[in-house]
Structure formats: C-alpha cells, structure tokens
Amino acid sequence: MSEQKHRYLIITELFLPTKGGTAVWFDEVYRRIGGREIHIVTAEVEGSAAHDCDHNNTIHRVSLKRYWWLRPESLAMYAKLFFKAFGVALTNKIDAVHAGRVLPEGLVGLIVARIFRKPLVVYAHGEEITTWRQTGKFKAMKFTYKNADHVIANSNFTLKELIKIGVDESKIILISPGVDLECFRPGLETMDLQQSIGLLENAKLILSVGRLSRRKGFDQVIRALPHLIEAGVDVHYAIIGIGEDEGYLNSLAQELGVSERLHMLGHVSADDLPRWYNACDLFAMPNREINGDTEGFGMVFQEAAACGTPSLAGLAGGTGDAVVEGVTGLRVDGESLENIVLALQRLLSFRVGNDGKLNDEVRQSISWETVAMKTNEINHQEK
C-alpha cells in the first residue's frame, strides 16, 4: 500500500476466523497496510492455526477464556493480553498501538503504549458506549477513550456518543468499515441457492444477515410477511446467522402462519455469502434500540449494496453512514411495522445506483483499500 513500512501492534480479541464484522474489519485492513512488521495479538480460537499460517501479518494467539472464580472474571483476559502485548513490543520495533475495542484491549493498549512511549489508537463501535453503564466499567471506558491519542469512530452516531461522554472531538477520526469489492459484486450464480429453499421463479426473496438478537429487527420482517402476502407478493424470507433469538423467530413465524416461508440458514460459507446477497431481491435489517443496545454501523448494508441489492435499515444507531438514502436503500423507524411494510413493498422493485451497480466514486469510498489508507495515515499525518 505504501513504500514506507509502518510497524503497528494490534490488540484485538476479535479477529478472523472468529465470526462477525469487527473480526473481518481488522483482518482486511491490516493485511492491506503491511506485512510481517505488523503484529496482531488476538484470541486463540478454533481454526486459527489454519487461518494464520499464510497471513500477511504476524499473528500472536493467546487463550482468553474467563474463569468464573475470578473477580472480575475478565481479570485473566486483561493479564494475558498485557503480558503477550508487552512481550511483542519488547522484542519488536513498533510505531503505534492500535486497540480493537476500548475494553479490555484499549486499557491494556494504553499501558503498553505509555511504557514504550508510543501513540495509542482505540476503535469505537457505538454499542459499547450506550450499553456499558456499570459504574466501574463505564469509568474505565471513559478514562481509556480520553487518554488515547486517537479514537476511530465507525459512524457519525458513534462520534456523537463519544463527545457526549467527554472525549475531545479533535482526537476522534471518522472511519467506517469497508467491503471487499472483488468478493461482493453483482452477477454471481444463484440458481442453486434459490432452488435449495424451494424458491419459485417469480417469488421474491428478502434476506437478513447477522446475529439473531432482538435489536436487529428480524422479528419485524417476519411480522411484515403476512401483510406482503395479503398484498399479493409471493415472498420468502431467509436469515443467515445464529443467536439467542432463533427459537423466538421460529415460534413467531409459526404463530403468524408463515413458517414455510421462513428459511433459517445458520452459518453459510464465505464463498456463498456474496451469492446469497445476489440471490435475494432486497436485504432487510430494520434495527431498533433496545435498552441502549443499538447498531453502531452495519457492514452488511454495504456488502448488500456492493452486490447491487437494496437495503432496508432502521433509523437507530449509525446506519445512516452505511445506507445512502434513496441510492443504496431506505431507512425507517424499526419500531413501526406499518413503515417497514411500506418500505419493503417499495424496495422489492428498487434498483441500487445505476441498473444495480454502484458508481465508481461510491465503490471506491467503501473499499477496504480506502479504509486501510485512512487508518494508515492516522499516526503519520502529524510527522
């Protein structure tokens, strides 16, 4: 990406092959920024050895399991992250420390960064700021954010939440996650996927991707199905993901008489995910806030857009940075079933951008290459 080698120490519990957008973010960005001179301290998980063997960066794995008898249970995690990160910084030259979250990684990173007199960059994702309200945890979070040299906010929503808790706006940098445009693109073969769920030729397919949790709004899409059917739409709904709401969503579909139209797909392969975005007529995640828990950004909306598929998002959280209103989709109140039904009807005949393709400017702005470039500039723009 650049002729100059920038030597970073990355501390993040979440990293591939762990599932989730945050894990994807860090893997995609730092492999583009540099090579073995970038050191990533992360959790040891199933499949990590196979993932790490040919990775661009140097990966250091550590067991981060919690112990119920410790108080707090996360004490061992903090200690293991610190000693591993300290050892890496002691034996390798580093220019800066980047922490994947404010706690535990940010607090550990702050100590390591100060010991070695290096700048600290902490990522902020949004939901941690609105949900971590236990007195001790909240104080540690604010302390870490305020003492970091830079804070990366994933959306304008997150930026505003950081300012609310007293973080200096001058140190906040807005960088949203990106998309692998070679992987997520229009025109992929989908017939076998549609046949696997019994989708007839003229039927419409709504897709959701994400953890099965209440704030995602998947239950609202299920509630909308009878209204769409009544309006004459032959519609099916597929959900990719696992989580605590699986039983609830299945029960709701049965109660509303749409069980045969709901397809719970669980995990799908990395190769099949872009094909599912191509196979559907629209992507839906009408998220809402529940007890402070909200969507900080929503990488899935950009993945859908890159495949030429329009999205329905909720108004809560940072989705305004992920969905370009009227271009890549629509945002509605995720609490309003009426608004969701009307938006779904409109989006079933909606096309993203120009005939299902994003223009070059929008595509470039959401590419991982652009995200990596912005990230790499943080600690070098002052030099």
Backbone torsions as a table, in degrees:
resi	resn	phi	psi	omega
1	MET	NA	-34.9	179.0
2	SER	-146.9	149.6	179.7
3	GLU	-69.6	-30.2	179.1
4	GLN	-78.0	132.2	179.4
5	LYS	-87.8	125.0	178.9
6	HIS	-108.5	120.6	-170.6
7	ARG	-99.3	103.8	-177.4
8	TYR	-109.0	147.7	166.9
9	LEU	-106.6	115.4	-179.6
10	ILE	-103.1	127.0	176.5
11	ILE	-115.9	112.4	-178.5
12	THR	-151.7	126.6	175.3
13	GLU	-67.2	-35.1	-174.1
14	LEU	-96.5	117.2	-179.1
15	PHE	-160.2	147.4	179.4
16	LEU	-55.5	144.3	12.5
17	PRO	-87.7	12.2	173.0
18	THR	-57.3	138.3	-179.5
19	LYS	-73.7	151.8	173.3
20	GLY	123.9	153.8	-176.3
21	GLY	-63.6	-36.8	-179.2
22	THR	-64.9	-41.8	178.5
23	ALA	-62.6	-41.1	177.5
24	VAL	-63.2	-44.3	-178.0
25	TRP	-52.4	-54.0	-174.9
26	PHE	-67.7	-37.4	178.3
27	ASP	-63.9	-46.9	-177.0
28	GLU	-65.7	-41.2	-174.5
29	VAL	-71.9	-50.4	-170.5
30	TYR	-77.5	-24.2	173.6
31	ARG	-70.1	-23.4	177.8
32	ARG	-85.5	-28.5	-179.0
33	ILE	-71.7	-40.7	-176.1
34	GLY	-165.8	-165.3	-174.9
35	GLY	-115.9	-130.9	-173.2
36	ARG	-68.4	-15.4	178.9
37	GLU	-74.2	-9.5	174.3
38	ILE	-96.4	123.4	-175.9
39	HIS	-109.8	126.4	-177.5
40	ILE	-116.0	117.4	175.9
41	VAL	-97.6	120.5	-173.2
42	THR	-151.4	178.5	-174.7
43	ALA	-77.8	143.7	172.6
44	GLU	-81.7	121.1	-177.9
45	VAL	-134.0	167.9	178.5
46	GLU	-61.3	130.3	179.1
47	GLY	88.4	0.5	-175.6
48	SER	-68.3	-35.3	-178.9
49	ALA	-62.0	-43.9	179.0
50	ALA	-66.1	-37.8	-179.9
51	HIS	-67.6	-39.5	-171.6
52	ASP	-81.0	-20.9	-168.2
53	CYS	-59.5	-32.5	-179.6
54	ASP	-121.9	25.7	-179.1
55	HIS	-74.4	146.5	178.0
56	ASN	-58.5	-41.7	-173.4
57	ASN	-91.8	171.1	175.7
58	THR	-93.2	117.1	-175.2
59	ILE	-103.6	131.4	177.4
60	HIS	-117.4	114.5	-177.1
61	ARG	-98.7	145.7	177.6
62	VAL	-144.8	141.4	177.8
63	SER	-70.5	123.4	-176.5
64	LEU	-116.1	27.9	-179.0
65	LYS	-70.9	148.3	179.8
66	ARG	-87.3	156.7	177.4
67	TYR	-119.1	120.6	-173.9
68	TRP	-61.2	-27.4	-175.3
69	TRP	-83.8	-7.9	176.9
70	LEU	-85.1	150.1	174.5
71	ARG	-129.6	110.4	-2.2
72	PRO	-76.6	161.9	-178.5
73	GLU	-60.8	-27.9	-176.1
74	SER	-83.3	1.0	-176.7
75	LEU	-56.8	-43.4	-179.9
76	ALA	-63.8	-36.3	179.1
77	MET	-63.1	-45.6	178.1
78	TYR	-59.6	-46.3	-177.4
79	ALA	-63.5	-45.2	-178.5
80	LYS	-65.9	-42.1	177.5
81	LEU	-62.4	-42.3	-178.5
82	PHE	-63.2	-51.7	-175.4
83	PHE	-65.0	-37.2	177.6
84	LYS	-67.8	-46.2	-179.3
85	ALA	-65.1	-40.6	178.3
86	PHE	-61.7	-43.4	179.8
87	GLY	-63.6	-40.3	179.1
88	VAL	-65.6	-44.4	-179.3
89	ALA	-67.1	-29.7	-178.6
90	LEU	-73.0	-31.8	-174.3
91	THR	-105.1	-0.7	179.7
92	ASN	-138.3	144.7	176.6
93	LYS	-75.0	130.7	178.3
94	ILE	-130.1	150.1	178.2
95	ASP	-99.2	-27.8	-177.3
96	ALA	-162.7	160.2	175.7
97	VAL	-111.5	129.0	176.3
98	HIS	-115.2	129.0	-178.4
99	ALA	-112.5	129.2	-174.5
100	GLY	-67.7	-28.2	175.5
101	ARG	-144.9	167.3	-178.5
102	VAL	-70.7	-37.8	177.9
103	LEU	-136.4	134.8	-1.1
104	PRO	-84.0	-15.3	-168.6
105	GLU	-62.3	-40.7	-176.9
106	GLY	-65.4	-43.1	179.8
107	LEU	-66.1	-42.4	175.1
108	VAL	-62.2	-44.8	179.7
109	GLY	-62.2	-35.0	179.6
110	LEU	-63.1	-44.0	179.4
111	ILE	-63.6	-47.3	-179.4
112	VAL	-63.2	-43.7	-178.8
113	ALA	-62.5	-39.9	-178.9
114	ARG	-71.8	-38.1	178.3
115	ILE	-59.7	-42.4	-176.3
116	PHE	-97.4	5.0	177.3
117	ARG	55.9	50.8	178.1
118	LYS	-120.9	153.6	178.1
119	PRO	-70.2	151.6	179.1
120	LEU	-116.7	130.0	173.3
121	VAL	-114.4	128.2	-180.0
122	VAL	-119.1	133.7	175.9
123	TYR	-83.6	139.0	174.1
124	ALA	-119.4	130.3	-173.5
125	HIS	-109.9	-11.2	174.3
126	GLY	108.6	-60.6	-173.6
127	GLU	-66.6	-28.4	178.8
128	GLU	-66.4	-33.1	-178.6
129	ILE	-71.6	-35.7	-176.5
130	THR	-88.6	-14.5	-175.9
131	THR	-114.3	-25.3	-177.3
132	TRP	-83.2	87.8	-175.5
133	ARG	-113.8	2.7	172.9
134	GLN	-61.6	136.9	-169.9
135	THR	-52.0	-52.8	-177.4
136	GLY	-64.9	-43.9	-178.3
137	LYS	-66.1	-40.9	-178.8
138	PHE	-65.0	-42.4	178.6
139	LYS	-64.3	-42.4	178.6
140	ALA	-63.9	-38.2	178.7
141	MET	-63.6	-49.3	-179.3
142	LYS	-62.7	-42.5	179.4
143	PHE	-59.0	-44.8	-177.8
144	THR	-67.2	-47.1	179.0
145	TYR	-59.3	-44.7	-175.7
146	LYS	-68.0	-27.9	-177.1
147	ASN	-96.5	-5.8	174.5
148	ALA	-69.7	152.6	177.1
149	ASP	-76.9	-35.1	176.0
150	HIS	-143.2	148.8	175.1
151	VAL	-126.1	124.6	176.8
152	ILE	-89.9	117.0	176.1
153	ALA	-97.7	132.1	-175.8
154	ASN	-80.1	-9.4	-179.3
155	SER	-161.5	165.8	175.6
156	ASN	-62.7	-33.7	175.9
157	PHE	-59.2	-48.7	180.0
158	THR	-64.4	-39.8	177.7
159	LEU	-57.3	-45.7	-179.6
160	LYS	-66.1	-36.5	178.3
161	GLU	-66.9	-35.8	176.7
162	LEU	-63.8	-43.2	179.5
163	ILE	-63.5	-37.6	-179.8
164	LYS	-59.8	-33.7	-178.5
165	ILE	-93.7	11.4	170.8
166	GLY	96.6	12.4	177.7
167	VAL	-76.8	133.4	-179.4
168	ASP	-62.2	122.1	-176.2
169	GLU	-60.4	-28.9	-176.4
170	SER	-67.2	-20.6	-179.5
171	LYS	-96.8	-2.4	-178.8
172	ILE	-90.0	131.2	179.3
173	ILE	-121.4	125.1	-179.3
174	LEU	-84.8	112.2	174.7
175	ILE	-137.1	112.1	177.6
176	SER	-87.5	153.9	177.5
177	PRO	-66.5	168.3	-174.0
178	GLY	-122.6	-160.2	-176.3
179	VAL	-140.0	142.7	171.6
180	ASP	-81.5	101.1	-172.8
181	LEU	-73.5	-15.7	174.7
182	GLU	-78.3	-29.7	-179.1
183	CYS	-87.0	-48.8	-178.2
184	PHE	-95.9	104.2	-176.1
185	ARG	-152.9	160.1	178.0
186	PRO	-74.0	166.9	170.0
187	GLY	85.3	14.3	179.9
188	LEU	-81.7	152.4	-179.5
189	GLU	-70.2	131.4	-174.8
190	THR	-133.9	-3.9	-172.2
191	MET	-57.0	-40.2	-178.5
192	ASP	-66.2	-33.4	178.3
193	LEU	-68.8	-44.7	179.4
194	GLN	-63.6	-38.9	178.2
195	GLN	-67.9	-31.3	-177.6
196	SER	-65.2	-22.6	177.5
197	ILE	-110.0	11.1	176.1
198	GLY	71.1	31.3	-178.3
199	LEU	-79.3	122.8	178.4
200	LEU	-76.1	163.4	-170.4
201	GLU	-56.3	-41.9	-175.2
202	ASN	-97.4	3.9	-179.4
203	ALA	-75.3	152.6	177.6
204	LYS	-99.6	146.0	179.4
205	LEU	-125.5	124.6	172.3
206	ILE	-100.7	137.1	-178.3
207	LEU	-122.9	141.1	168.8
208	SER	-127.5	147.3	177.7
209	VAL	-135.3	126.4	178.0
210	GLY	153.7	173.1	178.1
211	ARG	-64.3	139.7	-178.5
212	LEU	-79.5	78.7	177.6
213	SER	-125.5	154.5	-169.4
214	ARG	-60.1	-36.3	-175.1
215	ARG	-67.4	-16.2	-179.2
216	LYS	-70.2	-22.6	177.3
217	GLY	83.1	15.1	179.4
218	PHE	-64.4	-32.0	177.7
219	ASP	-64.0	-33.1	178.8
220	GLN	-68.9	-34.6	176.7
221	VAL	-66.0	-41.3	177.4
222	ILE	-61.3	-41.4	178.4
223	ARG	-64.6	-26.9	-179.4
224	ALA	-78.0	-21.7	-174.4
225	LEU	-57.2	-48.2	179.7
226	PRO	-58.7	-34.9	179.4
227	HIS	-68.5	-39.4	178.0
228	LEU	-67.2	-41.1	178.8
229	ILE	-63.3	-43.0	178.9
230	GLU	-61.9	-29.8	179.3
231	ALA	-82.8	2.7	175.5
232	GLY	94.4	12.8	179.7
233	VAL	-93.2	122.1	175.4
234	ASP	-83.1	92.5	-168.4
235	VAL	-120.2	142.1	172.6
236	HIS	-123.2	160.0	-176.3
237	TYR	-134.0	120.6	179.0
238	ALA	-113.4	136.9	178.9
239	ILE	-123.1	125.6	175.3
240	ILE	-103.5	121.8	179.6
241	GLY	144.0	167.0	176.5
242	ILE	-129.5	165.9	178.5
243	GLY	158.6	-179.3	-172.0
244	GLU	-68.3	-18.3	-176.4
245	ASP	-92.5	8.4	-175.3
246	GLU	-58.6	-49.9	179.7
247	GLY	-62.4	-40.8	179.7
248	TYR	-62.3	-44.0	-179.0
249	LEU	-66.7	-41.2	177.4
250	ASN	-64.1	-41.6	179.3
251	SER	-65.0	-40.6	178.9
252	LEU	-63.0	-43.2	178.8
253	ALA	-62.5	-40.5	178.7
254	GLN	-65.2	-43.2	179.8
255	GLU	-61.2	-36.0	-178.1
256	LEU	-90.9	-0.5	177.2
257	GLY	74.7	28.2	-178.7
258	VAL	-123.3	21.8	-177.3
259	SER	-56.9	-38.5	-177.2
260	GLU	-71.4	-11.3	179.4
261	ARG	-103.4	-2.8	178.3
262	LEU	-101.9	128.2	-177.8
263	HIS	-123.8	104.5	179.2
264	MET	-87.6	107.5	-170.3
265	LEU	-93.9	-10.7	-178.0
266	GLY	62.1	-141.9	175.6
267	HIS	-78.5	143.6	170.0
268	VAL	-124.0	161.3	-178.1
269	SER	-69.2	158.4	178.4
270	ALA	-61.0	-31.8	179.0
271	ASP	-72.4	-32.9	-176.8
272	ASP	-82.8	-23.5	-176.4
273	LEU	-57.8	-49.9	177.8
274	PRO	-61.8	-30.8	179.3
275	ARG	-70.0	-33.7	176.7
276	TRP	-67.4	-37.9	175.2
277	TYR	-61.3	-35.2	177.1
278	ASN	-73.6	-32.6	-174.7
279	ALA	-72.9	-24.4	-175.1
280	CYS	-91.4	163.9	177.0
281	ASP	-90.4	-27.3	174.7
282	LEU	-158.0	154.7	177.4
283	PHE	-105.2	135.3	-176.4
284	ALA	-131.8	126.9	169.4
285	MET	-148.2	76.8	-177.5
286	PRO	-77.0	70.1	-172.5
287	ASN	-64.4	154.2	172.5
288	ARG	-142.8	165.9	179.1
289	GLU	-86.0	133.7	176.8
290	ILE	-131.4	113.5	-179.4
291	ASN	52.2	42.2	178.5
292	GLY	85.5	-13.2	-179.8
293	ASP	-82.1	122.8	-175.8
294	THR	-145.8	174.8	-178.7
295	GLU	-89.3	116.4	-177.8
296	GLY	-72.2	-30.1	179.4
297	PHE	-152.9	-81.3	-179.9
298	GLY	112.1	75.9	179.8
299	MET	-60.1	-28.2	-176.9
300	VAL	-61.3	-30.4	178.9
301	PHE	-65.9	-38.2	179.1
302	GLN	-72.9	-35.4	176.5
303	GLU	-61.8	-42.5	178.2
304	ALA	-63.1	-45.6	-178.9
305	ALA	-61.0	-40.4	179.9
306	ALA	-63.6	-24.9	177.3
307	CYS	-91.1	3.5	179.4
308	GLY	81.4	17.2	-176.8
309	THR	-106.1	126.5	179.6
310	PRO	-71.8	157.4	-176.6
311	SER	-124.5	149.2	168.0
312	LEU	-111.6	121.8	179.8
313	ALA	-122.6	160.7	172.7
314	GLY	-83.9	169.5	179.0
315	LEU	-82.8	-19.4	-174.4
316	ALA	-70.1	149.4	173.3
317	GLY	72.0	-147.8	-171.7
318	GLY	-101.4	23.5	-176.6
319	THR	-66.7	-18.1	178.3
320	GLY	-63.8	-21.9	176.7
321	ASP	-87.7	-14.0	-177.3
322	ALA	-100.6	-25.4	-178.4
323	VAL	-119.1	121.0	176.4
324	VAL	-85.7	109.5	-172.6
325	GLU	-56.3	125.0	178.2
326	GLY	79.0	-6.6	179.4
327	VAL	-111.2	-52.4	177.5
328	THR	-108.9	-2.0	177.5
329	GLY	160.7	-161.2	-177.5
330	LEU	-133.1	154.4	174.0
331	ARG	-122.1	135.7	179.8
332	VAL	-137.0	169.6	175.0
333	ASP	-67.7	114.5	-177.1
334	GLY	-68.1	-9.8	176.6
335	GLU	-87.3	-17.5	-174.3
336	SER	-96.0	105.8	178.7
337	LEU	-63.0	-38.6	-179.8
338	GLU	-59.7	-46.1	-179.9
339	ASN	-66.8	-35.6	178.8
340	ILE	-65.5	-45.0	179.5
341	VAL	-60.2	-46.5	-179.1
342	LEU	-62.9	-40.9	-179.9
343	ALA	-68.1	-40.1	178.0
344	LEU	-61.8	-42.4	178.7
345	GLN	-61.0	-42.7	-179.6
346	ARG	-67.6	-41.8	-175.2
347	LEU	-71.8	-21.7	179.3
348	LEU	-65.4	-13.4	175.8
349	SER	-122.1	19.8	-175.7
350	PHE	-93.7	145.8	176.1
351	ARG	-119.8	136.0	177.5
352	VAL	-74.9	131.0	173.1
353	GLY	54.8	-130.4	-177.4
354	ASN	-100.6	100.9	178.5
355	ASP	54.4	45.1	175.6
356	GLY	83.7	7.9	-179.4
357	LYS	-127.1	137.1	175.7
358	LEU	-71.6	147.7	175.3
359	ASN	-72.8	164.4	-173.0
360	ASP	-60.2	-37.1	-177.9
361	GLU	-65.0	-45.2	179.3
362	VAL	-66.4	-43.7	179.3
363	ARG	-58.5	-45.4	-178.8
364	GLN	-64.1	-37.7	-176.5
365	SER	-67.1	-25.9	-178.2
366	ILE	-104.1	7.4	-178.8
367	SER	-76.5	150.3	176.8
368	TRP	-63.4	-28.2	178.6
369	GLU	-61.9	-41.5	178.2
370	THR	-66.9	-42.7	178.6
371	VAL	-61.4	-43.8	179.7
372	ALA	-63.4	-40.5	179.7
373	MET	-62.7	-45.6	179.3
374	LYS	-63.0	-41.1	-179.9
375	THR	-65.1	-41.3	-176.7
376	ASN	-69.2	-22.6	-177.5
377	GLU	-80.8	-16.8	-169.7
378	ILE	-57.1	-54.1	-174.1
379	ASN	-87.3	6.2	-176.5
380	HIS	-123.4	-5.4	-178.3
381	GLN	-73.1	-19.0	-178.7
382	GLU	-91.6	-6.8	-174.4
383	LYS	-85.7	NA	NA
